[in-house]
Amino acid sequence: MKYLIIGLGNFGKTLAEELIDKGHEVIGVDNNEHIVDNIKDRISLAYILDATERSSLKALPLDEIDCAIVAIGQSMDSSLRTVAALKELSVKRIYARALDETHQSILGAMNIEKIFIPECYAARIFAEKFSSDIKRR
């Protein structure tokens, strides 16, 4: 599959690397040149652009992707504007990272296919691991 990941901070970069390791193709986008430089050799294509602008997103090969993942983790506004722009450009499958329950609710109202809060997921995994470790002692 071919993924578009918008937001290549810690979460987005790790997600991109994991998808690549599983044999998928990844196109990465971030507005920070330094961040893009750090991953550009590992992914298929890398773009430095403002994904909140619909006109910028038009430069991407959107018709070639199977899924767009909005992994922006620092700004609810940027995330929502990016999701809205992707929807306006008729991207069919959009997954989005939510920063909190309010953000999750807004994304849900936008009919986003999958919404996730990575910190909550990680906390559940660690709680299970810690719980299992204590039971074994």
ZABAPA-155124 format. One record per atom (N, C-alpha, C): residue in one letter; atom name; x, y, z. Coordinates in steps of 0.05 Angstrom, whole numbers, plus 5000, padded with zeros to 4 digits. Layout:
BEGIN
("a"; "CA"; (X; Y; Z))
...
REM end
This chain:
BEGIN
("m"; "N"; (5017; 4976; 5000))
("m"; "CA"; (5000; 5000; 5000))
("m"; "C"; (5018; 5025; 5000))
("k"; "N"; (5006; 5047; 4991))
("k"; "CA"; (5021; 5072; 4991))
("k"; "C"; (5007; 5092; 5010))
("y"; "N"; (5023; 5101; 5029))
("y"; "CA"; (5013; 5119; 5050))
("y"; "C"; (5024; 5147; 5047))
("l"; "N"; (5008; 5167; 5053))
("l"; "CA"; (5017; 5194; 5056))
("l"; "C"; (5016; 5201; 5085))
("i"; "N"; (5039; 5208; 5097))
("i"; "CA"; (5039; 5216; 5125))
("i"; "C"; (5046; 5245; 5127))
("i"; "N"; (5028; 5260; 5139))
("i"; "CA"; (5031; 5289; 5142))
("i"; "C"; (5037; 5294; 5171))
("g"; "N"; (5061; 5304; 5176))
("g"; "CA"; (5070; 5309; 5204))
("g"; "C"; (5091; 5287; 5210))
("l"; "N"; (5116; 5294; 5209))
("l"; "CA"; (5138; 5275; 5212))
("l"; "C"; (5154; 5279; 5238))
("g"; "N"; (5140; 5287; 5259))
("g"; "CA"; (5152; 5289; 5285))
("g"; "C"; (5158; 5261; 5295))
("n"; "N"; (5161; 5258; 5321))
("n"; "CA"; (5167; 5231; 5333))
("n"; "C"; (5148; 5210; 5324))
("f"; "N"; (5122; 5215; 5327))
("f"; "CA"; (5102; 5195; 5320))
("f"; "C"; (5102; 5190; 5289))
("g"; "N"; (5100; 5210; 5273))
("g"; "CA"; (5098; 5207; 5244))
("g"; "C"; (5123; 5194; 5233))
("k"; "N"; (5146; 5201; 5243))
("k"; "CA"; (5171; 5189; 5233))
("k"; "C"; (5172; 5160; 5239))
("t"; "N"; (5165; 5153; 5264))
("t"; "CA"; (5166; 5125; 5272))
("t"; "C"; (5145; 5109; 5257))
("l"; "N"; (5122; 5120; 5253))
("l"; "CA"; (5101; 5107; 5237))
("l"; "C"; (5111; 5102; 5208))
("a"; "N"; (5123; 5122; 5196))
("a"; "CA"; (5133; 5119; 5169))
("a"; "C"; (5154; 5097; 5168))
("e"; "N"; (5173; 5097; 5187))
("e"; "CA"; (5194; 5076; 5187))
("e"; "C"; (5182; 5048; 5191))
("e"; "N"; (5162; 5045; 5208))
("e"; "CA"; (5150; 5019; 5213))
("e"; "C"; (5135; 5010; 5188))
("l"; "N"; (5121; 5028; 5174))
("l"; "CA"; (5106; 5020; 5150))
("l"; "C"; (5126; 5012; 5128))
("i"; "N"; (5148; 5027; 5125))
("i"; "CA"; (5169; 5020; 5106))
("i"; "C"; (5180; 4992; 5112))
("d"; "N"; (5186; 4987; 5137))
("d"; "CA"; (5197; 4961; 5145))
("d"; "C"; (5177; 4938; 5139))
("k"; "N"; (5152; 4944; 5138))
("k"; "CA"; (5131; 4924; 5132))
("k"; "C"; (5126; 4922; 5102))
("g"; "N"; (5142; 4937; 5086))
("g"; "CA"; (5140; 4934; 5057))
("g"; "C"; (5122; 4954; 5043))
("h"; "N"; (5112; 4974; 5057))
("h"; "CA"; (5095; 4994; 5045))
("h"; "C"; (5111; 5018; 5034))
("e"; "N"; (5098; 5033; 5017))
("e"; "CA"; (5110; 5057; 5006))
("e"; "C"; (5100; 5081; 5022))
("v"; "N"; (5117; 5100; 5028))
("v"; "CA"; (5110; 5123; 5045))
("v"; "C"; (5119; 5149; 5031))
("i"; "N"; (5100; 5167; 5030))
("i"; "CA"; (5105; 5195; 5022))
("i"; "C"; (5103; 5211; 5047))
("g"; "N"; (5123; 5227; 5054))
("g"; "CA"; (5122; 5243; 5078))
("g"; "C"; (5121; 5273; 5073))
("v"; "N"; (5107; 5286; 5091))
("v"; "CA"; (5103; 5315; 5088))
("v"; "C"; (5107; 5328; 5116))
("d"; "N"; (5122; 5349; 5116))
("d"; "CA"; (5125; 5366; 5141))
("d"; "C"; (5132; 5394; 5132))
("n"; "N"; (5126; 5413; 5149))
("n"; "CA"; (5133; 5441; 5142))
("n"; "C"; (5161; 5449; 5152))
("n"; "N"; (5174; 5430; 5165))
("n"; "CA"; (5200; 5435; 5177))
("n"; "C"; (5222; 5421; 5160))
("e"; "N"; (5239; 5437; 5147))
("e"; "CA"; (5259; 5426; 5130))
("e"; "C"; (5278; 5407; 5144))
("h"; "N"; (5286; 5413; 5168))
("h"; "CA"; (5304; 5396; 5183))
("h"; "C"; (5292; 5368; 5188))
("i"; "N"; (5266; 5368; 5195))
("i"; "CA"; (5253; 5342; 5200))
("i"; "C"; (5252; 5326; 5174))
("v"; "N"; (5245; 5338; 5152))
("v"; "CA"; (5244; 5324; 5127))
("v"; "C"; (5271; 5314; 5119))
("d"; "N"; (5292; 5330; 5123))
("d"; "CA"; (5319; 5321; 5116))
("d"; "C"; (5327; 5296; 5132))
("n"; "N"; (5317; 5294; 5156))
("n"; "CA"; (5325; 5271; 5173))
("n"; "C"; (5312; 5244; 5164))
("i"; "N"; (5291; 5245; 5147))
("i"; "CA"; (5278; 5221; 5139))
("i"; "C"; (5277; 5217; 5109))
("k"; "N"; (5284; 5236; 5094))
("k"; "CA"; (5280; 5235; 5065))
("k"; "C"; (5294; 5212; 5051))
("d"; "N"; (5316; 5202; 5063))
("d"; "CA"; (5330; 5179; 5050))
("d"; "C"; (5317; 5152; 5056))
("r"; "N"; (5298; 5152; 5075))
("r"; "CA"; (5284; 5127; 5082))
("r"; "C"; (5257; 5123; 5069))
("i"; "N"; (5245; 5145; 5059))
("i"; "CA"; (5218; 5143; 5048))
("i"; "C"; (5219; 5148; 5018))
("s"; "N"; (5197; 5142; 5005))
("s"; "CA"; (5196; 5144; 4976))
("s"; "C"; (5198; 5172; 4966))
("l"; "N"; (5182; 5190; 4977))
("l"; "CA"; (5182; 5218; 4970))
("l"; "C"; (5179; 5234; 4995))
("a"; "N"; (5192; 5258; 4996))
("a"; "CA"; (5190; 5275; 5019))
("a"; "C"; (5185; 5304; 5010))
("y"; "N"; (5166; 5317; 5022))
("y"; "CA"; (5159; 5344; 5015))
("y"; "C"; (5160; 5362; 5039))
("i"; "N"; (5170; 5386; 5034))
("i"; "CA"; (5169; 5407; 5054))
("i"; "C"; (5148; 5426; 5045))
("l"; "N"; (5125; 5426; 5059))
("l"; "CA"; (5104; 5444; 5051))
("l"; "C"; (5084; 5448; 5074))
("d"; "N"; (5067; 5468; 5072))
("d"; "CA"; (5047; 5474; 5091))
("d"; "C"; (5021; 5459; 5083))
("a"; "N"; (5016; 5437; 5097))
("a"; "CA"; (4994; 5419; 5089))
("a"; "C"; (4967; 5431; 5097))
("t"; "N"; (4967; 5454; 5111))
("t"; "CA"; (4941; 5466; 5117))
("t"; "C"; (4930; 5481; 5093))
("e"; "N"; (4946; 5485; 5073))
("e"; "CA"; (4938; 5500; 5049))
("e"; "C"; (4930; 5480; 5027))
("r"; "N"; (4906; 5481; 5019))
("r"; "CA"; (4896; 5463; 4998))
("r"; "C"; (4913; 5465; 4973))
("s"; "N"; (4922; 5489; 4966))
("s"; "CA"; (4938; 5493; 4942))
("s"; "C"; (4965; 5478; 4944))
("s"; "N"; (4976; 5477; 4968))
("s"; "CA"; (5001; 5462; 4972))
("s"; "C"; (4997; 5432; 4969))
("l"; "N"; (4975; 5422; 4980))
("l"; "CA"; (4969; 5394; 4978))
("l"; "C"; (4964; 5385; 4949))
("k"; "N"; (4956; 5403; 4932))
("k"; "CA"; (4951; 5396; 4904))
("k"; "C"; (4977; 5387; 4890))
("a"; "N"; (5000; 5395; 4901))
("a"; "CA"; (5026; 5387; 4889))
("a"; "C"; (5033; 5358; 4895))
("l"; "N"; (5018; 5345; 4913))
("l"; "CA"; (5024; 5317; 4921))
("l"; "C"; (5009; 5298; 4902))
("p"; "N"; (5020; 5274; 4900))
("p"; "CA"; (5007; 5253; 4883))
("p"; "C"; (4984; 5240; 4898))
("l"; "N"; (4963; 5256; 4904))
("l"; "CA"; (4941; 5246; 4920))
("l"; "C"; (4926; 5223; 4907))
("d"; "N"; (4925; 5223; 4881))
("d"; "CA"; (4910; 5202; 4866))
("d"; "C"; (4925; 5175; 4867))
("e"; "N"; (4949; 5175; 4877))
("e"; "CA"; (4965; 5150; 4878))
("e"; "C"; (4965; 5137; 4906))
("i"; "N"; (4955; 5151; 4926))
("i"; "CA"; (4957; 5140; 4953))
("i"; "C"; (4932; 5124; 4960))
("d"; "N"; (4937; 5105; 4978))
("d"; "CA"; (4915; 5088; 4989))
("d"; "C"; (4904; 5100; 5014))
("c"; "N"; (4920; 5115; 5029))
("c"; "CA"; (4911; 5126; 5054))
("c"; "C"; (4928; 5150; 5062))
("a"; "N"; (4915; 5171; 5071))
("a"; "CA"; (4929; 5195; 5082))
("a"; "C"; (4927; 5194; 5112))
("i"; "N"; (4949; 5197; 5126))
("i"; "CA"; (4950; 5197; 5155))
("i"; "C"; (4959; 5224; 5164))
("v"; "N"; (4942; 5238; 5178))
("v"; "CA"; (4949; 5264; 5189))
("v"; "C"; (4959; 5259; 5217))
("a"; "N"; (4986; 5261; 5220))
("a"; "CA"; (4999; 5254; 5245))
("a"; "C"; (5009; 5279; 5260))
("i"; "N"; (4998; 5302; 5253))
("i"; "CA"; (5006; 5327; 5266))
("i"; "C"; (4999; 5326; 5295))
("g"; "N"; (5019; 5331; 5312))
("g"; "CA"; (5016; 5328; 5341))
("g"; "C"; (5019; 5352; 5358))
("q"; "N"; (5022; 5376; 5345))
("q"; "CA"; (5027; 5399; 5362))
("q"; "C"; (5005; 5420; 5359))
("s"; "N"; (4988; 5418; 5339))
("s"; "CA"; (4969; 5439; 5335))
("s"; "C"; (4942; 5427; 5325))
("m"; "N"; (4922; 5430; 5341))
("m"; "CA"; (4895; 5421; 5333))
("m"; "C"; (4886; 5436; 5308))
("d"; "N"; (4891; 5462; 5308))
("d"; "CA"; (4883; 5478; 5285))
("d"; "C"; (4896; 5468; 5259))
("s"; "N"; (4922; 5463; 5260))
("s"; "CA"; (4936; 5453; 5236))
("s"; "C"; (4925; 5426; 5227))
("s"; "N"; (4920; 5409; 5246))
("s"; "CA"; (4910; 5383; 5240))
("s"; "C"; (4882; 5385; 5227))
("l"; "N"; (4864; 5400; 5239))
("l"; "CA"; (4837; 5403; 5228))
("l"; "C"; (4837; 5416; 5201))
("r"; "N"; (4854; 5436; 5197))
("r"; "CA"; (4856; 5450; 5171))
("r"; "C"; (4866; 5430; 5150))
("t"; "N"; (4886; 5414; 5157))
("t"; "CA"; (4897; 5394; 5139))
("t"; "C"; (4876; 5373; 5131))
("v"; "N"; (4862; 5363; 5151))
("v"; "CA"; (4841; 5344; 5146))
("v"; "C"; (4819; 5355; 5127))
("a"; "N"; (4811; 5380; 5133))
("a"; "CA"; (4791; 5393; 5116))
("a"; "C"; (4801; 5396; 5088))
("a"; "N"; (4826; 5404; 5084))
("a"; "CA"; (4837; 5407; 5057))
("a"; "C"; (4838; 5380; 5043))
("l"; "N"; (4845; 5359; 5057))
("l"; "CA"; (4846; 5333; 5044))
("l"; "C"; (4818; 5324; 5035))
("k"; "N"; (4798; 5330; 5053))
("k"; "CA"; (4771; 5323; 5046))
("k"; "C"; (4761; 5339; 5021))
("e"; "N"; (4768; 5364; 5020))
("e"; "CA"; (4761; 5381; 4998))
("e"; "C"; (4773; 5371; 4972))
("l"; "N"; (4797; 5358; 4974))
("l"; "CA"; (4810; 5347; 4951))
("l"; "C"; (4802; 5318; 4945))
("s"; "N"; (4781; 5310; 4959))
("s"; "CA"; (4769; 5283; 4954))
("s"; "C"; (4787; 5260; 4960))
("v"; "N"; (4804; 5263; 4980))
("v"; "CA"; (4820; 5240; 4989))
("v"; "C"; (4801; 5221; 5003))
("k"; "N"; (4800; 5196; 4995))
("k"; "CA"; (4779; 5178; 5004))
("k"; "C"; (4784; 5167; 5032))
("r"; "N"; (4808; 5158; 5037))
("r"; "CA"; (4814; 5146; 5063))
("r"; "C"; (4833; 5164; 5079))
("i"; "N"; (4822; 5175; 5101))
("i"; "CA"; (4838; 5193; 5118))
("i"; "C"; (4838; 5182; 5147))
("y"; "N"; (4861; 5179; 5158))
("y"; "CA"; (4865; 5172; 5186))
("y"; "C"; (4877; 5197; 5199))
("a"; "N"; (4870; 5201; 5224))
("a"; "CA"; (4880; 5225; 5237))
("a"; "C"; (4887; 5221; 5267))
("r"; "N"; (4908; 5233; 5275))
("r"; "CA"; (4916; 5233; 5303))
("r"; "C"; (4901; 5255; 5317))
("a"; "N"; (4889; 5248; 5340))
("a"; "CA"; (4876; 5268; 5356))
("a"; "C"; (4893; 5275; 5380))
("l"; "N"; (4893; 5300; 5388))
("l"; "CA"; (4909; 5309; 5411))
("l"; "C"; (4894; 5305; 5437))
("d"; "N"; (4868; 5305; 5436))
("d"; "CA"; (4852; 5301; 5460))
("d"; "C"; (4824; 5293; 5452))
("e"; "N"; (4806; 5290; 5472))
("e"; "CA"; (4779; 5281; 5466))
("e"; "C"; (4763; 5302; 5450))
("t"; "N"; (4768; 5327; 5454))
("t"; "CA"; (4754; 5348; 5439))
("t"; "C"; (4762; 5346; 5409))
("h"; "N"; (4788; 5344; 5405))
("h"; "CA"; (4798; 5341; 5377))
("h"; "C"; (4786; 5315; 5365))
("q"; "N"; (4785; 5294; 5380))
("q"; "CA"; (4774; 5269; 5371))
("q"; "C"; (4745; 5272; 5363))
("s"; "N"; (4730; 5287; 5378))
("s"; "CA"; (4702; 5292; 5373))
("s"; "C"; (4698; 5308; 5347))
("i"; "N"; (4714; 5328; 5343))
("i"; "CA"; (4712; 5344; 5319))
("i"; "C"; (4719; 5328; 5294))
("l"; "N"; (4741; 5312; 5296))
("l"; "CA"; (4748; 5295; 5274))
("l"; "C"; (4726; 5275; 5268))
("g"; "N"; (4713; 5265; 5289))
("g"; "CA"; (4691; 5246; 5285))
("g"; "C"; (4668; 5259; 5270))
("a"; "N"; (4663; 5285; 5276))
("a"; "CA"; (4641; 5299; 5262))
("a"; "C"; (4649; 5304; 5233))
("m"; "N"; (4674; 5303; 5227))
("m"; "CA"; (4684; 5306; 5199))
("m"; "C"; (4684; 5280; 5184))
("n"; "N"; (4674; 5259; 5197))
("n"; "CA"; (4672; 5232; 5185))
("n"; "C"; (4699; 5221; 5176))
("i"; "N"; (4719; 5224; 5194))
("i"; "CA"; (4745; 5213; 5188))
("i"; "C"; (4744; 5183; 5194))
("e"; "N"; (4756; 5167; 5176))
("e"; "CA"; (4754; 5138; 5177))
("e"; "C"; (4765; 5126; 5203))
("k"; "N"; (4789; 5134; 5210))
("k"; "CA"; (4801; 5125; 5235))
("k"; "C"; (4814; 5148; 5250))
("i"; "N"; (4808; 5149; 5276))
("i"; "CA"; (4819; 5170; 5293))
("i"; "C"; (4833; 5156; 5316))
("f"; "N"; (4857; 5166; 5323))
("f"; "CA"; (4872; 5153; 5344))
("f"; "C"; (4886; 5174; 5361))
("i"; "N"; (4889; 5167; 5387))
("i"; "CA"; (4905; 5183; 5405))
("i"; "C"; (4928; 5165; 5414))
("p"; "N"; (4952; 5168; 5401))
("p"; "CA"; (4974; 5149; 5406))
("p"; "C"; (4982; 5147; 5435))
("e"; "N"; (4980; 5168; 5450))
("e"; "CA"; (4988; 5167; 5478))
("e"; "C"; (4970; 5149; 5494))
("c"; "N"; (4944; 5149; 5488))
("c"; "CA"; (4925; 5132; 5502))
("c"; "C"; (4930; 5103; 5495))
("y"; "N"; (4935; 5098; 5470))
("y"; "CA"; (4941; 5070; 5461))
("y"; "C"; (4966; 5060; 5475))
("a"; "N"; (4987; 5076; 5475))
("a"; "CA"; (5012; 5068; 5487))
("a"; "C"; (5008; 5064; 5517))
("a"; "N"; (4993; 5080; 5530))
("a"; "CA"; (4988; 5077; 5559))
("a"; "C"; (4974; 5051; 5565))
("r"; "N"; (4954; 5043; 5548))
("r"; "CA"; (4941; 5017; 5552))
("r"; "C"; (4960; 4994; 5548))
("i"; "N"; (4978; 4996; 5528))
("i"; "CA"; (4997; 4974; 5524))
("i"; "C"; (5016; 4972; 5548))
("f"; "N"; (5026; 4995; 5557))
("f"; "CA"; (5045; 4995; 5580))
("f"; "C"; (5031; 4985; 5605))
("a"; "N"; (5006; 4993; 5610))
("a"; "CA"; (4992; 4984; 5633))
("a"; "C"; (4989; 4954; 5633))
("e"; "N"; (4983; 4943; 5610))
("e"; "CA"; (4980; 4913; 5607))
("e"; "C"; (5007; 4900; 5612))
("k"; "N"; (5029; 4912; 5601))
("k"; "CA"; (5055; 4900; 5605))
("k"; "C"; (5063; 4901; 5634))
("f"; "N"; (5060; 4924; 5647))
("f"; "CA"; (5067; 4927; 5675))
("f"; "C"; (5051; 4908; 5692))
("s"; "N"; (5025; 4905; 5686))
("s"; "CA"; (5008; 4888; 5701))
("s"; "C"; (5017; 4859; 5698))
("s"; "N"; (5025; 4851; 5674))
("s"; "CA"; (5034; 4824; 5669))
("s"; "C"; (5061; 4819; 5683))
("d"; "N"; (5079; 4838; 5683))
("d"; "CA"; (5105; 4836; 5696))
("d"; "C"; (5102; 4831; 5726))
("i"; "N"; (5083; 4845; 5738))
("i"; "CA"; (5079; 4843; 5767))
("i"; "C"; (5067; 4816; 5774))
("k"; "N"; (5048; 4806; 5757))
("k"; "CA"; (5036; 4780; 5762))
("k"; "C"; (5056; 4757; 5760))
("r"; "N"; (5077; 4760; 5744))
("r"; "CA"; (5097; 4739; 5741))
("r"; "C"; (5116; 4737; 5764))
("r"; "N"; (5117; 4757; 5780))
("r"; "CA"; (5136; 4758; 5803))
("r"; "C"; (5127; 4742; 5826))
REM end
